[in-house]
Amino acid sequence: MSQVRQHLPDEMESVVRAAHSDPFCVLGPHWTERGGKCALAIRALRPGALGLTVVWSATHALYPAGQIHPDGLFEAVLPSDLPGLRDGEAPAPAAYRLQFHFPGGTTVEAYDPYAFPPILTDYDLHLLGEGTHYLNYNKLGAHVRESEGVRGVHFGVWAPNAQRVSVVGDFNGWDGRAHALRGRGSSGIWEIFLPGLDEGTLYKFEILSRADNHLALKADPYGFAAEVRPKTASVVCSIDRYQWNDAAWIASREAHDWLHSPMSIYEVHAGSWRRKTGEGDRWLTYRELADEMVPYIKRMGFTHVELMPVMEHPFDASWGYQTVGYYAVTSRFGAPADFMYFVDRCHQEGLGVILDWTPAHFPRDAHGLAFFDGTHLYEHEDPRLGAHPDWGTLVFNYGRHEVQNFLLSNALFWIDRYHIDGLRVDAVASMLYLDYSRQPGEWIPNAFGGRENLEAIAFLKRLNEILHARHPGALMIAEESTSWPAVSRPTYIGGLGFDLKWNMGWMNDTLRYISLDPIHRQYHHNELTFSMLYAFHENFVLPLSHDEVVHGKRALLEKMPGDDWQKFANLRLLLGYMHAHPGKKLLFMGGELGQRDEFWEEGSVDWALEDSPPHRGIQRLLADLNRLHTAEPALHEVDFEWSGFEWLDPHDAAASVLAFVRRARNPENFVVAVCNFTPVARENYRVGVPRPGFYREILNTDSRYYEGTDIGNAGGVQAEPIPWNDRPYSLKLRLPPLGVAYFKLQP
């Protein structure tokens, strides 16, 4: 400000055309020379305005401006001896206000945004550039704050290949000429402080590309809220005022050993868990979900709820997996504070909250990340690296520091700001392999000629290291469908650093087996026993997820063979077997009722089935299985080591029976599980056991309480000193048809 500068007409023309890369050098207050004397020239651009008056705050004096360009560029020249003004120094931003005069006699008065200094520091820019600004969502995006004593909104965005970036909204008629941002040099960051704006303001970034004058209107990548689809504007929103009541939960989480604790996860699509049928079949809000879903999940004995992506997405049928607003909880169900209330209620009820997260790809929607600044900024330019063939989406460029930083910060954001307990990372396999779903010639080998995506691997390792360091106790769960080694092992021994991995092999083998007519199961017995060859290679979650009950795959109940009696018995058998098998548990909503319909995002769980005895039996069984899973250390303490599992008889293929032991850390605390995968009740079936004594039958999936045939063992069986299965004692059992029975040695 101390240097007198004359502006050339073509420079002003560039500002008016919204093509100037640094509008601050023309607009706002500038010292100039007039009549041989220094004077303060204040320039402002407001297309559509008829005139401008500058109001000096200290004296309320009015200084009419002249129009120096017909498209709304005005200049007012003020004397240098005004109160509070020192020759050659910039006036305080609040020293004056601008009065724009519009047709019809309307006047709009505001502080001059081009009088305010930059807010981002050089250190911010340095960290953003090297990809280590892990809380960059506090800097970029839109933030209500004070600058120089004036309240307004600070906007920041990364667009390194832009010639000009503007913020547009109702406040300026969505005209990109009105509020162009300040470029911060080679950092690629643009920012501006707009005084007078507040929460609820709709906005987008208008970006003019340097390369080919490509003009794009983009939602804010770091925006905290967005309009309800199909509208796509970002919404200024503060997310730091919610009063949390979960301090005890958060404190205990940091020291909690989740891998040796009960974990039964209820997977939910928030838009279709339940609908308000009497109110236009509308979605439940986050607060209604908290009031209705949380007590239900608690009553059913689940330990966690996993939400399919609640980040903002434009297309309902994508279920959130084609994310546009990575930092915005979807507005379909309410505001950010409403979602915080949902998480808070879960924590107060002792329930963990896991979110699905999608760093593997993003959609091509025009208002999103694709071709953001007129170049392939977030994605690779070459479609052999940057386009996903399966989903029509784009793949993040994991080798770019700023892109890594965007995703790293986003993962931390949900735990920092929304108190989320873990992330289930979607489609990890598609990140690890360069040739994922690609034919020869459709992918580019890595630097060593291999198919491994080295940049994505490095990103995942760094992600898990940083997140675990900053948030001990938070869980990272990989949906990874290949045999990639050590997914859930620490990075310091060569692993990817996840806590848990979905066991897709167990899921596929088990569902394929259970869908067979029981008469054929004896020939496929190995599909059940095979899982134990690799059960302890990873920390596994056993998933019966939404992916298995959509697009013609049929609901779990309808996968089962036979008549209705066999279908329900088979489903009870499947759930009982899953809860006895090593690994944490996951079930998609509706599975606990044995509903017949596939998942459909515009429908809901068929809650009328609670009045149907066989469906209610499934629900009762699942609740009891969850409670037993929590109450019995043998069923959860040692899920990932051989010491927690022992075969009693894996070989009886002819009878399609499996018998095994689950042990707690204390090996004397164990549960015997015997599974009969045929509809034949087997009398006098002998199973070897490791200890003498009375074995109480603690669960039978064929119980009348679950609408079974009530074939069982009258509460328990005394072990006999008859060697069997290489054990010194054995039980003579009645095996329920298509059933599982658990037994526990009584002290």
URHUKA-V499489 format. One record per pair of residues at least 6 apart in sequence whose ideal C-beta (glycine too) atoms are under 6 Angstrom apart, sorted by the first residue. I is the first residue (numbers start at 1). J is the second residue. If there is no record, write none. Layout:
i:j
I:J
I:J
This chain:
i:j
1:90
2:88
4:31
4:33
7:26
11:26
12:69
14:20
15:23
15:26
16:69
16:71
16:73
18:164
18:176
18:177
19:164
21:163
21:183
22:183
23:180
24:114
24:182
27:43
27:114
28:112
28:114
28:115
29:40
29:42
29:91
29:115
30:41
31:38
32:39
32:41
34:77
38:80
38:87
39:77
39:80
40:78
41:75
41:77
42:54
42:76
43:75
44:52
44:74
44:98
45:72
45:73
46:72
46:100
47:71
47:72
47:175
47:177
49:72
49:100
49:102
50:101
51:101
52:65
52:74
52:100
53:62
53:64
53:99
54:63
54:76
54:96
55:62
55:97
55:99
56:82
56:96
57:95
57:96
58:83
58:84
63:76
63:78
65:74
65:75
65:76
66:75
67:74
68:75
80:87
84:95
85:91
93:115
93:116
93:148
94:149
94:150
97:109
97:111
98:110
98:112
99:107
99:109
100:108
101:107
110:196
111:150
111:195
113:192
113:194
116:147
116:193
119:154
120:139
120:191
124:139
125:184
125:187
125:189
127:133
128:136
129:187
130:401
131:401
131:404
131:405
134:408
134:409
134:412
136:405
136:409
137:222
137:327
137:409
137:413
139:156
140:156
140:222
141:220
141:222
141:223
142:153
142:155
142:236
143:154
144:153
144:199
144:238
145:154
147:193
150:195
152:193
152:194
152:195
152:196
152:197
153:194
153:197
153:236
154:193
155:167
155:192
156:191
157:190
157:205
158:188
158:189
158:402
159:165
159:190
159:207
159:373
160:188
161:210
161:373
161:375
162:207
162:373
163:208
163:210
164:180
164:208
165:181
165:190
165:205
165:207
166:176
166:179
166:180
166:206
167:179
167:203
167:205
168:174
168:176
168:204
168:206
169:201
169:202
169:203
170:202
172:178
172:179
176:206
181:190
181:191
181:192
182:191
182:192
183:190
199:236
199:237
199:238
201:236
202:233
202:235
203:234
204:217
204:219
204:233
205:218
206:217
207:216
207:218
207:373
208:215
209:373
209:374
211:374
214:374
218:367
219:232
219:234
219:367
220:234
222:327
223:234
223:325
223:328
224:237
224:239
224:327
224:328
225:235
225:237
225:328
226:234
226:235
226:312
226:325
226:328
226:331
227:233
228:331
229:314
232:367
237:336
239:336
239:417
242:337
242:340
244:344
245:344
246:344
246:347
249:347
253:473
254:472
254:473
256:473
258:475
259:539
260:637
262:303
262:629
262:630
262:636
263:303
263:584
264:302
264:303
264:585
264:626
264:629
265:304
265:306
265:586
266:297
266:302
266:305
267:306
267:545
267:586
267:588
268:305
268:307
268:589
269:308
270:307
270:333
271:283
272:601
272:603
272:604
273:589
273:605
274:284
274:604
275:281
275:604
276:282
283:332
283:333
285:333
285:334
286:333
286:334
286:338
286:339
286:342
287:338
287:341
289:342
290:341
290:342
290:345
294:345
294:346
294:349
297:305
298:349
300:623
301:623
301:626
301:627
302:626
304:352
304:354
305:351
305:353
306:354
306:424
307:355
308:319
308:320
308:356
309:320
309:321
309:323
309:356
310:329
310:330
311:323
311:325
311:326
312:324
312:325
312:328
312:330
313:320
313:322
313:323
313:324
314:324
314:365
316:601
317:601
319:601
321:358
322:363
323:358
324:365
324:368
326:410
327:413
329:336
329:339
343:353
343:418
343:419
346:353
352:421
353:420
353:421
354:422
354:424
355:414
355:420
355:423
356:424
356:426
357:423
357:425
358:426
359:407
360:427
360:430
360:431
361:388
361:393
361:395
362:369
362:394
363:393
364:370
369:378
370:394
372:378
378:403
379:386
379:394
379:397
380:386
380:397
384:442
384:443
384:444
385:444
386:394
386:395
388:395
389:437
390:437
396:403
397:403
398:455
398:456
398:459
399:455
404:459
408:463
411:423
411:467
414:420
415:471
415:474
422:474
422:475
423:476
424:477
425:478
426:479
428:478
428:479
428:480
429:480
429:481
429:482
430:436
431:456
432:453
432:484
433:451
434:443
434:451
434:453
435:443
435:451
446:452
446:454
460:496
461:491
461:496
461:497
464:476
464:497
465:491
465:497
475:499
476:498
476:499
477:500
478:487
478:498
478:501
479:502
480:487
480:501
481:504
486:494
486:495
487:496
487:498
487:501
487:538
488:498
488:500
488:501
488:538
488:539
489:495
491:497
500:539
500:541
501:538
501:540
502:541
502:543
503:540
503:542
503:583
506:531
506:542
507:543
509:527
513:524
513:527
513:528
514:574
515:559
517:561
518:678
518:679
521:656
521:677
522:653
522:654
522:656
525:653
529:650
535:582
536:640
536:641
536:642
539:640
540:583
541:584
541:586
542:578
542:583
542:585
543:586
544:587
544:591
545:588
546:588
546:599
549:555
549:598
549:599
550:598
550:599
555:595
555:596
555:598
556:571
556:591
557:567
557:571
557:594
557:596
558:596
560:567
560:570
560:571
566:679
568:614
569:738
570:738
571:594
572:621
572:701
572:706
573:701
573:738
573:739
573:740
575:622
576:701
576:740
577:675
577:740
579:625
579:629
580:673
582:639
582:645
583:639
589:605
590:605
592:619
592:622
593:609
593:615
593:619
594:615
594:618
595:606
595:609
609:615
610:616
613:707
614:707
617:706
617:707
620:706
621:706
628:699
629:635
629:636
632:671
633:664
633:669
634:662
634:663
634:664
634:669
634:670
634:671
635:662
637:664
637:665
638:644
644:663
646:661
647:660
648:659
648:660
648:687
648:688
648:725
649:659
649:725
656:677
656:678
657:676
658:675
659:674
659:687
660:673
661:670
661:672
662:671
663:670
671:742
671:744
672:743
673:742
674:687
674:741
675:740
676:735
676:739
679:737
679:738
680:737
681:711
681:737
682:735
683:734
684:732
685:733
685:735
686:724
686:730
686:732
687:731
688:724
688:725
688:727
688:730
689:719
689:727
689:729
689:731
690:727
691:745
692:719
692:729
693:719
693:745
694:716
694:718
694:746
695:716
695:717
695:731
695:743
695:745
696:716
696:744
696:746
697:712
697:713
697:715
697:716
697:741
697:743
698:742
698:744
699:742
700:712
700:736
700:741
701:739
701:740
702:708
702:709
702:711
702:736
702:739
704:710
711:734
711:736
712:736
713:733
713:734
717:731
719:729
719:731
720:730
721:729
722:730
724:730
